[in-house]
Amino acid sequence: LASYATAKGLCTELLFAHGSKIRLCAGYILDYLARAIAFANRQYFRGSQTYQLEELNLMEQVPQEFSEMYLEVIQTSDDNKRKALCHQLISLVGSFLTEEDSDHPERNFQDLADWYAELSYTWLRIRHYVNRCDPVRTHMWGIVLQNELNAVCEDFGLDKMELMSEFDCTDLPRF
């Protein structure tokens, strides 16, 4: 997931790139997406990046059309097409990783318990600032908690929790 997130971040950079930087960003996007797929297969590349496509083709689970699109990013002379292909590849691999994760539902619920213990202090901070009628600090601790809730919901397959949609500085106790 870290490799996938890096590729997504590079896509933002690619959006504003010009000249040779387009190929550079696109190349690294390919590299990080390939790594994400390899990690999903519980493998890594034996050779360097220069052989990753051949090694991916030997792996059990690779998104359909990944190899063709990978090559097309390299072979096209149209920078706009290259950008569009990178975006499509990120979506393709994102769907693949989501599907992969749902196929392996084993989760470490001790991590969830540890998360809860750690974040209980954030809940206490929020309660403290609500009691002090301090909307700024309540809001800021709320966004910290919302970010953590987003992560834990994704990691443990829980329904999204919309804490910040309930924030109203005129009615802090409700929050």
C-alpha positions in Angstrom: 0.0 0.0 0.0 2.9 2.4 0.7 4.2 1.8 -2.9 0.7 2.4 -4.3 0.4 5.6 -2.2 3.8 6.8 -3.6 2.6 6.1 -7.1 -0.6 8.1 -6.4 1.5 11.0 -5.1 3.7 11.0 -8.2 0.5 11.1 -10.3 -0.2 14.6 -8.8 3.3 15.6 -9.7 2.9 14.2 -13.2 -0.2 16.3 -13.7 1.8 19.5 -13.6 5.0 18.1 -15.2 6.5 19.3 -18.5 9.2 18.0 -20.8 11.4 15.2 -19.7 9.9 15.3 -16.2 6.7 13.7 -17.6 8.7 10.5 -18.6 10.5 10.6 -15.2 7.3 10.7 -13.2 5.6 8.2 -15.4 8.6 5.8 -15.1 8.5 6.0 -11.3 4.8 5.5 -11.3 5.3 2.3 -13.2 8.0 1.3 -10.8 6.0 1.8 -7.7 2.9 0.2 -9.1 4.9 -2.8 -10.1 6.3 -3.0 -6.6 2.8 -2.8 -5.1 1.7 -5.8 -7.3 4.8 -7.7 -6.4 4.2 -7.1 -2.7 0.6 -8.2 -3.1 2.0 -11.4 -4.5 4.3 -11.6 -1.4 7.3 -11.3 -3.6 9.9 -8.8 -4.7 12.0 -8.5 -7.8 15.0 -10.7 -8.0 16.6 -8.5 -10.7 16.6 -4.7 -11.0 13.7 -2.5 -12.1 14.8 -3.2 -15.7 13.4 -6.8 -15.4 10.3 -6.1 -13.3 7.9 -6.5 -16.2 9.2 -10.0 -17.0 9.1 -11.0 -13.4 5.5 -9.6 -13.0 4.4 -11.8 -15.9 5.6 -14.8 -13.9 3.6 -13.9 -10.8 0.3 -15.5 -10.0 -1.8 -12.4 -9.6 -1.3 -9.4 -11.8 -4.1 -7.0 -12.9 -5.3 -7.9 -16.4 -3.9 -5.4 -19.0 -1.3 -4.1 -16.6 1.6 -5.3 -18.7 0.2 -3.9 -21.9 -0.5 -0.5 -20.4 2.9 -0.5 -18.7 4.5 -0.9 -22.2 2.2 1.6 -23.7 3.3 4.3 -21.2 6.9 3.7 -22.3 6.2 3.4 -26.0 3.8 6.3 -26.6 5.2 9.6 -27.9 2.1 11.5 -26.7 2.7 13.0 -23.3 -1.1 13.5 -22.7 -1.7 9.9 -23.5 1.1 8.9 -21.1 -0.5 10.9 -18.3 -3.9 9.4 -19.0 -2.4 5.9 -19.0 -0.7 6.5 -15.7 -4.0 7.6 -14.2 -5.7 4.5 -15.6 -2.9 2.2 -14.2 -3.3 3.8 -10.8 -7.0 3.0 -10.8 -6.4 -0.5 -12.1 -3.9 -1.3 -9.4 -6.0 0.4 -6.8 -8.9 -1.9 -7.7 -6.6 -4.9 -7.8 -5.3 -4.2 -4.3 -8.7 -3.6 -2.9 -9.8 -7.0 -4.4 -6.6 -8.6 -3.0 -7.3 -7.3 0.5 -10.9 -8.5 0.5 -9.6 -12.0 -0.5 -7.4 -12.1 2.6 -9.6 -10.9 5.4 -7.3 -12.0 8.2 -6.8 -8.9 10.4 -4.9 -8.5 13.5 -7.5 -7.3 16.0 -4.8 -6.7 18.6 -3.8 -3.8 16.3 -7.4 -2.5 16.6 -7.3 -2.7 20.4 -4.0 -0.9 20.4 -5.3 1.7 18.1 -8.3 2.2 20.4 -6.2 2.5 23.5 -3.9 5.1 21.8 -6.8 7.2 20.4 -8.8 7.1 23.7 -6.6 10.0 24.7 -7.7 12.0 21.7 -11.3 11.4 22.7 -10.5 12.7 26.1 -8.8 15.8 24.6 -11.9 16.4 22.5 -14.2 16.0 25.6 -11.9 18.4 27.6 -12.1 21.1 24.9 -15.8 20.6 24.4 -16.3 21.2 28.1 -14.1 24.3 27.9 -16.3 25.6 25.0 -13.2 25.8 22.8 -14.3 25.2 19.2 -10.8 25.6 17.6 -9.1 23.0 19.7 -12.2 20.7 19.5 -12.1 21.0 15.7 -8.3 20.4 15.4 -8.4 17.3 17.7 -11.5 16.2 15.8 -9.7 16.2 12.4 -6.8 14.2 14.0 -9.3 11.6 15.2 -11.2 11.7 11.8 -8.0 10.9 10.0 -7.4 7.9 12.3 -10.9 6.8 12.0 -10.5 6.8 8.2 -7.4 4.7 8.4 -8.9 2.2 10.8 -12.1 1.8 8.8 -10.0 1.0 5.7 -7.6 -1.3 7.5 -10.3 -3.3 9.3 -13.1 -3.2 6.7 -15.4 -1.1 8.9 -18.1 1.3 7.6 -16.8 4.8 7.3 -17.4 6.9 10.4 -18.2 10.5 9.6 -17.2 12.2 12.9 -16.4 15.6 11.4 -19.7 15.9 9.6 -21.2 16.2 13.1 -19.0 19.2 14.1 -21.0 22.4 14.8 -19.2 25.1 16.7 -22.5 26.3 18.1 -23.3 22.9 19.6 -20.0 21.4 20.8 -21.6 19.0 23.3 -23.5 17.3 20.5 -20.1 16.7 18.8 
